[in-house]
Amino acid sequence: MMKKIVSIAGIIVLIILSGGFIVMKISPGFGGKIRGERLKKVTESPNFKEGVFQNTVPTRLQTDEFSFWTMAKEFPKTEGGRVPSGAVRVEPIAADAFRRESSGIRICWLGHSSALIEVDGVLILTDPVFSERTSPFSFGGTKRFDYSFHFDVENLPQPDVIIISHDHYDHLDRKSVLKYKNKPVHFIMPLGVGAHFERWGFSANQYTELDWWDTYQWNEKLTITATPARHFTGRGLLDRNKTLWASWGIKTNEHAVFFSGDSGYFPGFKEIGEKLGPFDICLMECGQYNKMWPFIHMTPEESVQAFVDLRGKVMLPIHWGKFKLSLHPWTEPIERALLAAKTQNCTLTTPRIGEQIVYDEYLPQEMWWRETGK
């Protein structure tokens, strides 16, 4: 009888897995497969070894403390301040908010890792994720926090360039990028990520894929460099680390901005600072950490240390304030980052979501999140 039950259970598991593979193959949300000339470029990368991209230092995705059952039990919980108790106040962005002036840095953080960055007249959008959920499906997956106003392509200024840091769903949102498909914008992304854009119908001249330390020149004025990060990639069951992940250096002759994407702390930040720094403003991930995955996301204290390593002047904490992707209270990242910055004598700016900061002119430091829900 027991053998029969085990056999039936095995058949059920096989059916579920087979169904999952079929859904992944049919659903475009999972992205494309690397093949042809792209596969040749990927396999020739010095960062691609043993069939996958590798971090510059040995990196485990989880510690031995990681438990699937603990996560399955704890992740759905919202008590203990894990989500806002009311709508997060957001500042809508005027269509003419970015004046494309020939000099200066202006930034609007849009929540999580999405931000509009104007550097000396060039407008860049990072990791646009405007869908309700971080998922290949509209009916399931992590849902965004309640905002007083939600950004989307239609209510934002038109960027010149869009940077995609890596292909995780909270950084590469198919529905959002498709809205830019017929607009005059160029996408910059790590090596291999173009396979997703190819499946989604983008032409090859609409995007550029970069390996670490490769650069893209925009109008002979601005240079975007893909720099190393300590993370991982994948949108399905069998594509772990088949595409590259990156942080980003954005430079002109007058200014420099750093965008961390997702990364655990590693010595590479010092190397980036030595090669491309100092940076006027660094957009640094500081949320979604946990002791069960300490190598692929930074604690706020590590984020501040990475900022110091980069030789940054002003730090803008990101990767918090929009999605619950870990178990910590939603405001814990920014509170801990403020304390760490004070200890390290660093300058942090804490704009409201959508509020524009202007380097050397306006760097808000209001603790606005403490008013949410009151």
Salt bridges, closest charged atoms under 4 A:
GLU44 OE2 - LYS40 NZ 2.74
ASP64 OD1 - ARG60 NH2 2.74
GLU65 OE1 - LYS291 NZ 3.79
GLU74 OE2 - LYS77 NZ 3.03
GLU74 OE1 - ARG82 NH2 3.22
GLU91 OE2 - ARG89 NH2 2.76
GLU101 OE2 - ARG99 NE 2.65
GLU101 OE1 - ARG106 NH2 2.82
GLU118 OE2 - ARG106 NH1 3.75
ASP120 OD1 - HIS255 ND1 2.88
ASP127 OD2 - HIS171 ND1 2.68
GLU132 OE2 - LYS143 NZ 3.49
ASP152 OD2 - LYS179 NZ 2.76
ASP160 OD2 - ARG100 NH1 3.11
ASP167 OD2 - HIS196 NE2 3.00
ASP170 OD2 - HIS112 NE2 2.79
ASP170 OD2 - HIS171 NE2 3.16
ASP170 OD2 - HIS319 NE2 3.49
GLU198 OE1 - ARG38 NH1 2.93
GLU209 OE2 - ARG38 NE 2.91
ASP262 OD2 - HIS166 NE2 3.45
ASP262 OD2 - HIS171 NE2 2.94
ASP262 OD2 - HIS231 NE2 3.41
ASP262 OD1 - HIS319 NE2 2.97
GLU271 OE2 - LYS275 NZ 3.03
ASP280 OD1 - LYS313 NZ 3.43
GLU285 OE1 - HIS297 ND1 2.80
GLU301 OE1 - ARG336 NH2 2.72
GLU332 OE2 - ARG336 NH1 3.17
GLU335 OE1 - ARG370 NH2 2.79
GLU366 OE2 - ARG352 NH2 3.00
